[in-house]
Amino acid sequence: MPPGPGSQIVVSSGLNGVERQAIADARFEEITKLRKDISSGRKKLSMNDATMWSVANRYAPERSCTGNSIGVTVVLFHAGGFHKEIWETTLRYLLSMPQGQANVDEIWSLDAANHGDSALINNKSLGETFEWSDHARDILNFLGNYLLIEPKTAYSNGTSNEYPTKILGSALNAVSRIVKCSESVIHLEDVHSALDGPSLFSSIIFVDPVIYPLCAAGGSKIRLAPIGALIRREQWQDRESARTGLLKSPFFQAWHPDALEDYVQYGTVEDEHGVKLKCSGYQEAVTFNEIGRLPCEVWEMLPMLDQRIPLKWIMDSTNGDVRSGGRESAQHVVWLRASNSTNIQIKGAGHMIPQEAPKELGS
C-alpha cells in the first residue's frame, strides 16, 4: 500500500443529504482517477515499507475432537466494511449443534489490514489505495506460517498464548484440513490465494460472492458500493446512538438483532468524539474501488482452480444483488468450475447472508 491518509472522515455528520452526496461523488472520482493514474504509470508513489498487522480471533469448541476423528480448521474472512466478529452470531449457532462441535477443531476469523482492529493498529500506515494482491499475500502468510500444527494442544490447558507454527510448504497432511469461508467481495482474493497455494485448502466456501463476467461490468454496480461507503455516517455520540441511527436504515433493519449488536459492539471504537467505525468510509471505498475489474478477473480464473478443492456456494434467494451481478450471473458462476462443486440458496436472505440469516447459515 502506498503511504497516505488512513482513517479520514470524508463526510461530516452535520451535512444534509444533497451535500453529502456531492462530496461523496467528488471523492469517488478522485479515488478512481488516482487508481487509474497508478495503474497506467502516470503517478508514482514512494514505497510504503511499514509493517502491516492482521488481527485474528480464535474460537474452539469446549471439547476437541475425540478418538480418531479428524476435525477441520475453519478460516473466516469478512465482507468489505465489516470485521472479524461479524461471524460470531453464525458461529454461536454452528457451535451449539453437536455436529458443529464434533467436526470443527478450531475457527479463525481475520480482520483485513484496513478493517476492524487491524485498521486501528495500522492506522498511520494505511494508504490512499488498497491493493488486493496484498490481501492474498496476507492470507497465505497466515495460513502457511501461523496456523497451529496441532489445534488440540492450543486449548488443552486454556491458558497459553504461545502457539507453535507451521512453515509454508510443509507436508500436505499437516495443512489439508483448512476450510476457507468468505463473504461478498473478500472472496476475490480467496481465489488468488487458492491458485497460489492450493495444498493449503481442503475446501472453500463462498457466501454470495461478487463475481460476474466482463459483459456485466460497468454501470451502477461499480459506483454503488464505494459511494455508499463514502456517504455513510461513521461517528456517533455513543454506541446506543449508533444502534438507533443504524436501525433507521432498511439495510440494517434486515439484519438479525444479534448480528447488529456484534456490529455495534465490535465494529466501533471509542474516541474523543464518542464512537466511530473501526473501518473508515474512505478505507471501505478504496477496498471496493476495484469492483469493476476484480470480479471479472475471478470469473476467468475460477475454472483453473484445483479440482481437488471442493467448492461450496451459498447464495441469496432474492432476485440477485446488483453488486454480485444479479441472478443471471449467479446461476452461471456456481458452475464455472462444475467439478467437485455444490450450491444452495438461503431462503429469505439477501446479499448479506451472515448478517441476515446467521441461524440458517450456521445450520
C-alpha positions as CSV (number, residue, x, y, z in Angstrom):
1,M,0.0,0.0,0.0
2,P,1.3,3.5,-0.8
3,P,1.5,5.9,2.1
4,G,-1.3,8.3,2.6
5,P,-4.4,9.2,4.7
6,G,-5.6,6.3,6.8
7,S,-8.9,6.9,8.6
8,Q,-10.1,10.2,7.3
9,I,-13.8,11.0,7.7
10,V,-15.0,12.0,4.2
11,V,-18.4,13.4,5.0
12,S,-19.2,15.1,8.4
13,S,-22.4,14.2,10.1
14,G,-23.8,17.8,10.1
15,L,-24.4,17.9,6.3
16,N,-27.7,17.4,4.6
17,G,-28.3,14.6,2.0
18,V,-27.5,16.7,-1.1
19,E,-24.3,18.0,0.4
20,R,-23.2,14.5,1.5
21,Q,-23.9,13.1,-1.9
22,A,-22.0,15.8,-3.7
23,I,-18.9,15.3,-1.5
24,A,-19.1,11.5,-1.9
25,D,-19.4,11.7,-5.7
26,A,-16.3,14.1,-5.8
27,R,-14.2,11.8,-3.6
28,F,-15.2,8.8,-5.6
29,E,-13.9,10.5,-8.8
30,E,-10.7,11.4,-7.0
31,I,-10.1,7.8,-5.8
32,T,-10.9,6.4,-9.3
33,K,-8.6,8.8,-11.0
34,L,-5.8,8.0,-8.5
35,R,-6.2,4.3,-9.1
36,K,-6.1,4.8,-12.9
37,D,-3.1,7.0,-12.7
38,I,-1.2,4.5,-10.7
39,S,-2.2,1.6,-13.0
40,S,-1.2,3.5,-16.1
41,G,2.1,4.7,-14.6
42,R,1.2,8.3,-14.8
43,K,1.5,8.6,-11.0
44,K,4.4,7.2,-9.0
45,L,4.2,6.7,-5.2
46,S,7.0,6.1,-2.9
47,M,7.3,2.6,-1.4
48,N,5.5,2.1,1.9
49,D,7.6,-0.5,3.8
50,A,5.8,-0.1,7.1
51,T,4.9,-3.4,8.9
52,M,1.2,-4.1,8.4
53,W,-0.6,-6.2,11.1
54,S,-3.5,-8.5,10.8
55,V,-5.6,-9.2,13.9
56,A,-7.3,-12.6,14.3
57,N,-9.8,-14.2,16.7
58,R,-9.6,-17.8,17.5
59,Y,-12.6,-19.9,18.5
60,A,-12.7,-23.6,19.6
61,P,-15.4,-26.0,20.8
62,E,-15.3,-26.6,24.5
63,R,-14.4,-30.2,23.7
64,S,-12.0,-31.1,21.0
65,C,-12.5,-34.0,18.6
66,T,-12.1,-37.3,20.3
67,G,-10.8,-40.7,19.3
68,N,-9.5,-40.9,15.8
69,S,-11.9,-38.3,14.4
70,I,-10.2,-35.5,12.5
71,G,-11.9,-32.1,12.6
72,V,-11.3,-29.1,10.3
73,T,-9.8,-25.7,10.9
74,V,-12.2,-23.1,9.5
75,V,-10.8,-19.7,8.5
76,L,-13.2,-16.9,8.0
77,F,-12.9,-13.6,6.1
78,H,-15.4,-10.8,6.5
79,A,-17.1,-8.7,3.8
80,G,-15.9,-5.2,2.8
81,G,-16.6,-2.7,5.6
82,F,-17.0,-5.2,8.3
83,H,-14.8,-7.0,10.8
84,K,-13.8,-10.4,12.1
85,E,-16.5,-10.5,14.8
86,I,-19.3,-10.2,12.2
87,W,-19.3,-14.0,12.0
88,E,-19.9,-14.5,15.8
89,T,-23.7,-14.9,15.6
90,T,-23.3,-17.5,12.9
91,L,-20.6,-19.3,15.0
92,R,-22.9,-19.4,18.0
93,Y,-25.4,-21.3,16.0
94,L,-22.8,-23.6,14.4
95,L,-21.1,-24.5,17.7
96,S,-24.4,-25.0,19.5
97,M,-25.0,-28.1,17.4
98,P,-23.4,-31.4,18.2
99,Q,-22.2,-31.9,14.6
100,G,-20.6,-28.4,14.7
101,Q,-18.7,-29.3,17.8
102,A,-17.7,-32.7,16.5
103,N,-16.5,-31.6,13.1
104,V,-14.6,-28.4,14.0
105,D,-11.2,-28.3,15.8
106,E,-10.9,-24.6,15.7
107,I,-12.1,-21.4,13.9
108,W,-10.0,-18.4,13.0
109,S,-11.5,-15.1,11.9
110,L,-9.3,-12.4,10.4
111,D,-9.5,-8.6,10.0
112,A,-8.2,-7.3,6.7
113,A,-5.3,-4.9,7.1
114,N,-7.5,-1.8,6.7
115,H,-10.6,-3.2,8.6
116,G,-11.5,-3.7,12.2
117,D,-8.8,-3.9,14.8
118,S,-6.2,-4.3,12.1
119,A,-7.1,-0.8,10.8
120,L,-6.7,0.6,14.3
121,I,-3.2,-0.8,14.6
122,N,-2.2,0.1,11.0
123,N,-3.9,3.5,11.1
124,K,-0.8,5.6,10.4
125,S,0.4,3.2,7.6
126,L,-2.9,2.9,5.6
127,G,-2.7,4.3,2.1
128,E,-4.8,6.1,-0.4
129,T,-5.4,2.9,-2.3
130,F,-6.0,-0.7,-1.4
131,E,-4.1,-3.4,-3.3
132,W,-6.0,-6.7,-3.3
133,S,-2.9,-8.7,-4.0
134,D,-1.6,-7.6,-0.6
135,H,-4.6,-9.2,1.0
136,A,-3.9,-12.5,-0.9
137,R,-0.4,-12.3,0.5
138,D,-1.7,-11.8,4.0
139,I,-4.0,-14.8,3.7
140,L,-1.2,-17.1,2.5
141,N,1.2,-15.8,5.2
142,F,-1.3,-16.5,7.9
143,L,-2.2,-19.9,6.6
144,G,1.3,-21.0,5.9
145,N,3.3,-19.5,8.7
146,Y,0.9,-19.2,11.7
147,L,-1.8,-21.9,11.9
148,L,-1.3,-24.5,14.6
149,I,0.3,-27.8,13.8
150,E,-1.9,-29.5,16.3
151,P,-5.0,-27.5,17.3
152,K,-5.8,-29.6,20.4
153,T,-2.5,-28.6,22.0
154,A,-3.5,-24.9,22.0
155,Y,-6.6,-25.2,24.2
156,S,-5.7,-28.3,26.3
157,N,-4.9,-26.1,29.3
158,G,-6.8,-23.0,28.3
159,T,-4.1,-20.6,29.4
160,S,-1.2,-20.5,26.9
161,N,-0.8,-17.6,24.5
162,E,2.3,-19.2,22.9
163,Y,1.3,-21.3,19.9
164,P,3.6,-23.4,17.7
165,T,3.6,-22.5,14.0
166,K,3.9,-24.4,10.7
167,I,6.0,-23.4,7.8
168,L,4.6,-22.8,4.3
169,G,5.3,-25.8,2.1
170,S,5.1,-28.3,4.9
171,A,3.6,-31.7,4.4
172,L,0.2,-31.6,2.8
173,N,-1.4,-33.8,5.5
174,A,-0.4,-31.1,8.1
175,V,-2.4,-28.4,6.4
176,S,-5.1,-30.1,4.3
177,R,-7.9,-29.7,6.8
178,I,-8.4,-26.0,6.3
179,V,-11.9,-24.8,5.2
180,K,-11.9,-21.3,4.0
181,C,-15.1,-19.2,4.1
182,S,-15.6,-15.7,2.9
183,E,-18.4,-13.3,2.3
184,S,-19.2,-10.9,-0.6
185,V,-16.1,-9.2,-2.2
186,I,-13.4,-10.6,0.1
187,H,-13.6,-14.0,-1.8
188,L,-11.9,-12.2,-4.7
189,E,-8.5,-12.8,-3.1
190,D,-9.6,-16.3,-1.9
191,V,-9.3,-17.4,-5.5
192,H,-5.9,-15.8,-5.9
193,S,-4.6,-17.4,-2.7
194,A,-6.0,-20.8,-3.6
195,L,-4.4,-20.7,-7.0
196,D,-1.1,-19.8,-5.4
197,G,-1.3,-22.3,-2.6
198,P,-3.8,-25.0,-3.4
199,S,-2.3,-27.5,-1.0
200,L,-3.3,-25.3,1.9
201,F,-7.1,-25.8,1.5
202,S,-9.3,-28.8,1.9
203,S,-12.4,-26.8,0.9
204,I,-13.6,-23.3,0.1
205,I,-17.0,-21.8,0.9
206,F,-18.2,-18.8,-1.0
207,V,-21.1,-16.8,0.7
208,D,-22.9,-14.9,-2.1
209,P,-19.7,-13.8,-3.8
210,V,-19.4,-10.8,-6.1
211,I,-18.3,-12.4,-9.4
212,Y,-19.5,-11.5,-12.8
213,P,-18.3,-11.5,-16.4
214,L,-16.8,-8.6,-18.2
215,C,-20.0,-8.1,-20.2
216,A,-21.9,-7.4,-16.9
217,A,-19.3,-5.0,-15.6
218,G,-20.0,-1.2,-15.6
219,G,-22.9,0.9,-14.7
220,S,-24.3,1.4,-11.2
221,K,-22.6,-1.6,-9.6
222,I,-19.2,0.0,-9.9
223,R,-20.3,3.2,-8.1
224,L,-22.8,1.7,-5.7
225,A,-20.6,0.2,-3.0
226,P,-17.7,2.8,-2.9
227,I,-20.1,5.8,-2.9
228,G,-22.3,4.1,-0.3
229,A,-19.2,3.8,1.9
230,L,-18.1,7.4,1.3
231,I,-21.6,8.9,2.1
232,R,-22.4,6.9,5.2
233,R,-22.2,8.1,8.7
234,E,-19.3,6.8,10.8
235,Q,-19.3,8.9,14.0
236,W,-21.9,8.9,16.9
237,Q,-22.1,10.2,20.4
238,D,-22.2,6.6,21.9
239,R,-23.0,3.1,20.9
240,E,-26.6,3.5,21.7
241,S,-26.9,6.4,19.4
242,A,-25.1,4.3,16.7
243,R,-27.5,1.5,17.2
244,T,-30.5,3.8,17.0
245,G,-29.2,5.5,13.9
246,L,-28.3,2.3,12.1
247,L,-31.8,0.9,12.6
248,K,-33.3,3.8,10.7
249,S,-31.8,2.2,7.5
250,P,-33.6,-0.6,5.7
251,F,-30.2,-2.2,5.2
252,F,-29.6,-2.7,8.9
253,Q,-33.3,-3.4,9.6
254,A,-33.0,-6.6,7.7
255,W,-30.2,-7.9,10.0
256,H,-30.6,-10.4,12.7
257,P,-30.6,-8.5,16.0
258,D,-27.5,-10.3,17.4
259,A,-25.5,-9.6,14.2
260,L,-26.4,-5.9,14.5
261,E,-25.3,-6.0,18.1
262,D,-22.0,-7.6,17.1
263,Y,-21.5,-4.8,14.6
264,V,-22.2,-2.0,17.1
265,Q,-20.1,-3.6,19.8
266,Y,-17.1,-4.8,17.8
267,G,-17.2,-2.6,14.7
268,T,-16.9,0.7,16.6
269,V,-14.2,2.1,18.8
270,E,-14.4,4.9,21.4
271,D,-12.6,8.2,20.6
272,E,-12.6,11.8,21.9
273,H,-15.8,12.5,20.0
274,G,-17.8,9.4,21.1
275,V,-17.6,6.3,19.0
276,K,-16.6,5.7,15.3
277,L,-16.5,2.8,12.9
278,K,-13.1,1.0,13.0
279,C,-13.1,0.8,9.2
280,S,-13.4,4.3,7.9
281,G,-15.7,5.0,5.0
282,Y,-12.7,6.0,3.0
283,Q,-10.9,2.7,3.5
284,E,-14.1,0.8,2.7
285,A,-14.4,2.8,-0.5
286,V,-10.9,2.2,-1.7
287,T,-11.4,-1.5,-0.9
288,F,-14.4,-1.5,-3.2
289,N,-12.8,0.6,-5.9
290,E,-11.6,-2.4,-8.0
291,I,-15.0,-3.9,-8.1
292,G,-15.2,-3.2,-11.8
293,R,-12.1,-5.3,-12.6
294,L,-11.6,-8.0,-10.0
295,P,-15.0,-9.8,-10.2
296,C,-14.4,-10.2,-14.0
297,E,-10.8,-11.4,-13.4
298,V,-12.0,-14.0,-10.9
299,W,-14.8,-15.1,-13.3
300,E,-12.0,-16.0,-15.7
301,M,-9.7,-17.7,-13.1
302,L,-12.3,-19.9,-11.4
303,P,-12.1,-22.8,-13.9
304,M,-8.4,-23.0,-13.2
305,L,-8.9,-23.7,-9.5
306,D,-7.5,-27.1,-8.4
307,Q,-10.4,-29.6,-8.8
308,R,-9.2,-31.4,-5.7
309,I,-10.6,-28.5,-3.6
310,P,-14.4,-28.8,-3.1
311,L,-16.3,-25.6,-3.6
312,K,-19.5,-24.8,-1.7
313,W,-21.6,-21.9,-2.9
314,I,-24.1,-20.4,-0.5
315,M,-26.3,-17.9,-2.4
316,D,-29.1,-15.5,-1.5
317,S,-32.6,-16.3,-2.6
318,T,-33.6,-12.8,-3.8
319,N,-33.5,-11.6,-7.4
320,G,-29.8,-11.1,-7.1
321,D,-27.9,-8.2,-5.7
322,V,-26.7,-5.8,-8.4
323,R,-23.2,-5.8,-6.8
324,S,-23.0,-9.6,-7.4
325,G,-24.1,-9.4,-11.0
326,G,-27.7,-10.3,-10.5
327,R,-29.5,-13.6,-10.7
328,E,-28.3,-14.5,-14.3
329,S,-24.7,-14.2,-13.3
330,A,-25.2,-16.1,-10.1
331,Q,-26.7,-19.0,-12.0
332,H,-23.6,-19.3,-14.1
333,V,-20.9,-18.5,-11.5
334,V,-21.7,-21.6,-9.4
335,W,-20.9,-23.8,-12.3
336,L,-17.8,-22.1,-13.7
337,R,-15.9,-24.9,-12.1
338,A,-18.5,-27.6,-12.2
339,S,-16.4,-30.4,-10.9
340,N,-16.5,-31.0,-7.2
341,S,-18.8,-28.1,-6.6
342,T,-22.2,-27.7,-4.9
343,N,-24.5,-24.8,-4.2
344,I,-27.5,-23.9,-2.1
345,Q,-29.7,-20.9,-1.5
346,I,-30.6,-19.5,1.9
347,K,-34.3,-18.8,1.7
348,G,-35.4,-15.3,2.7
349,A,-31.8,-13.9,2.8
350,G,-30.4,-11.1,0.7
351,H,-26.8,-10.5,-0.2
352,M,-25.6,-10.1,3.5
353,I,-26.3,-13.7,4.5
354,P,-24.3,-13.9,7.7
355,Q,-26.0,-10.7,8.9
356,E,-29.5,-11.5,7.8
357,A,-29.7,-15.3,8.3
358,P,-26.9,-16.4,10.7
359,K,-29.0,-19.3,12.1
360,E,-29.7,-20.8,8.7
361,L,-26.0,-20.3,7.6
362,G,-24.7,-21.8,10.8
363,S,-27.0,-24.8,10.4
